[in-house]
């Protein structure tokens, strides 16, 4: 009859070391992934909110002040979400077209005019070094909002 006694071999205590090394080795990349996904989601939410606020500011302004108001509103909305506003682009397109066709030329404000305001925000992932350099312009998020100018408002052509 044999009895199991204390470990007397060279493997005594290595399970704890292996657990710590493997745990940290797997936990750090998982933590980086969680931070990167969180940053991407925050940027997407910020871009959507910035497009909404920029559209509202644009159609409540005059033809002379609308583009400046839209850009300021977009920057404020991004700041509220904690997203850096440098590199932000506010563009305008027809309501039927996507943001790929948008231009930085201000949309004419006429009563009843329907158009889209697109806000492009560079994507910065803090846990993934070099994403902006590797992906170039593709590392961005775009928010789009379709707005309609009021029928009974003088937009001051």
C-alpha positions as CSV (number, residue, x, y, z in Angstrom):
1,X,0.0,0.0,0.0
2,X,1.5,3.2,-1.1
3,X,0.8,6.5,0.4
4,X,1.1,9.8,-1.4
5,X,3.5,12.0,0.4
6,X,4.7,15.6,-0.1
7,X,6.1,16.4,-3.5
8,X,9.8,15.7,-3.4
9,X,10.6,16.2,-7.1
10,X,11.9,19.2,-9.0
11,X,8.4,20.2,-10.1
12,X,7.3,21.4,-6.6
13,X,5.7,24.9,-6.8
14,X,6.0,25.5,-10.5
15,X,2.3,25.4,-11.1
16,X,1.9,28.7,-9.3
17,X,4.6,30.3,-11.5
18,X,3.1,28.8,-14.7
19,X,-0.3,30.1,-13.7
20,X,1.0,33.6,-13.0
21,X,3.0,33.8,-16.2
22,X,0.2,32.4,-18.4
23,X,-2.4,34.4,-16.6
24,X,-0.5,37.7,-17.2
25,X,0.4,36.7,-20.7
26,X,-3.2,36.1,-21.6
27,X,-4.7,38.8,-19.5
28,X,-2.7,41.7,-20.9
29,X,-3.7,41.2,-24.6
30,X,-7.3,40.7,-23.5
31,X,-7.2,43.9,-21.5
32,X,-5.7,45.8,-24.5
33,X,-8.5,44.4,-26.7
34,X,-11.1,45.6,-24.3
35,X,-9.6,49.1,-24.2
36,X,-9.4,49.2,-28.0
37,X,-13.0,48.1,-28.4
38,X,-14.1,50.7,-25.8
39,X,-12.2,53.5,-27.6
40,X,-13.6,52.5,-31.0
41,X,-17.2,52.5,-29.6
42,X,-16.7,55.8,-27.9
43,X,-15.4,57.3,-31.1
44,X,-18.4,55.9,-33.1
45,X,-20.9,57.3,-30.6
46,X,-19.1,60.6,-30.6
47,X,-19.1,60.8,-34.4
48,X,-22.8,60.0,-34.5
49,X,-23.6,62.6,-31.9
50,X,-21.3,65.2,-33.6
51,X,-23.1,64.7,-36.9
52,X,-26.5,65.2,-35.2
53,X,-25.4,68.3,-33.4
54,X,-23.7,69.7,-36.5
55,X,-26.8,69.2,-38.6
56,X,-29.0,71.0,-36.0
57,X,-26.5,73.9,-35.8
58,X,-26.3,74.2,-39.5
59,X,-30.0,74.4,-40.2
60,X,-30.6,76.9,-37.4
61,X,-28.0,79.3,-38.6
62,X,-27.9,81.7,-41.5
63,X,-26.2,81.0,-44.8
64,X,-23.1,83.0,-43.6
65,X,-22.8,81.4,-40.2
66,X,-24.0,77.8,-40.7
67,X,-20.7,76.1,-41.6
68,X,-18.8,77.7,-38.6
69,X,-21.7,76.8,-36.3
70,X,-21.8,73.2,-37.6
71,X,-18.0,72.7,-37.0
72,X,-18.2,74.2,-33.5
73,X,-21.2,72.0,-32.6
74,X,-19.3,68.9,-33.9
75,X,-16.2,69.8,-31.8
76,X,-18.3,70.4,-28.7
77,X,-20.2,67.1,-29.1
78,X,-16.9,65.2,-29.5
79,X,-15.5,66.9,-26.4
80,X,-18.5,65.9,-24.4
81,X,-17.9,62.3,-25.4
82,X,-14.2,62.6,-24.5
83,X,-13.0,62.2,-28.1
84,X,-10.2,64.4,-29.4
85,X,-11.5,66.8,-32.0
86,X,-8.3,67.4,-33.9
87,X,-8.5,66.1,-37.5
88,X,-12.4,66.3,-37.5
89,X,-14.0,67.0,-40.9
90,X,-17.5,68.2,-41.4
91,X,-18.9,67.5,-44.9
92,X,-22.2,67.9,-46.7
93,X,-24.0,65.6,-49.2
94,X,-27.4,65.1,-50.8
95,X,-29.8,63.2,-48.6
96,X,-29.8,60.2,-51.1
97,X,-26.0,59.9,-51.3
98,X,-23.6,58.5,-48.7
99,X,-20.7,60.3,-47.0
100,X,-18.3,59.1,-49.6
101,X,-19.8,61.7,-52.0
102,X,-19.8,64.4,-49.4
103,X,-17.8,67.6,-49.9
104,X,-16.5,70.3,-47.6
105,X,-18.5,73.0,-49.6
106,X,-21.3,74.4,-47.5
107,X,-24.7,73.2,-48.6
108,X,-27.1,75.9,-49.8
109,X,-29.7,76.8,-47.1
110,X,-33.1,77.0,-48.8
111,X,-36.5,76.5,-47.2
112,X,-37.3,72.8,-47.2
113,X,-33.9,71.7,-48.3
114,X,-33.0,68.1,-47.2
115,X,-29.3,67.1,-47.1
116,X,-26.9,65.0,-45.0
117,X,-24.2,66.3,-42.7
118,X,-21.2,63.9,-42.3
119,X,-18.6,64.1,-39.6
120,X,-15.4,62.1,-40.0
121,X,-13.4,61.5,-36.8
122,X,-9.9,59.9,-36.8
123,X,-9.9,56.6,-34.9
124,X,-7.3,56.5,-32.2
125,X,-6.8,53.2,-30.3
126,X,-4.7,53.7,-27.2
127,X,-4.0,50.1,-26.6
128,X,-3.0,49.4,-30.3
129,X,0.2,51.3,-31.1
130,X,0.6,52.5,-34.7
131,X,-3.0,52.0,-35.9
132,X,-3.2,55.5,-37.4
133,X,0.2,55.1,-39.2
134,X,-0.6,51.6,-40.5
135,X,-4.2,52.2,-41.6
136,X,-3.8,55.8,-42.9
137,X,-7.1,57.5,-43.7
138,X,-9.1,54.3,-43.2
139,X,-8.7,54.5,-39.5
140,X,-11.6,56.8,-39.0
141,X,-15.3,56.7,-38.1
142,X,-18.0,58.7,-39.9
143,X,-21.3,59.8,-38.4
144,X,-24.2,60.9,-40.8
145,X,-27.3,62.9,-40.0
146,X,-30.0,63.8,-42.6
147,X,-31.4,67.3,-41.8
148,X,-34.1,69.5,-43.2
149,X,-34.1,73.3,-43.3
150,X,-37.2,74.9,-41.9
151,X,-39.8,75.9,-44.5
152,X,-40.8,79.1,-42.8
153,X,-37.4,80.4,-41.7
154,X,-35.3,83.1,-43.5
155,X,-31.8,81.7,-43.7
156,X,-30.4,85.0,-45.0
157,X,-29.0,84.1,-48.4
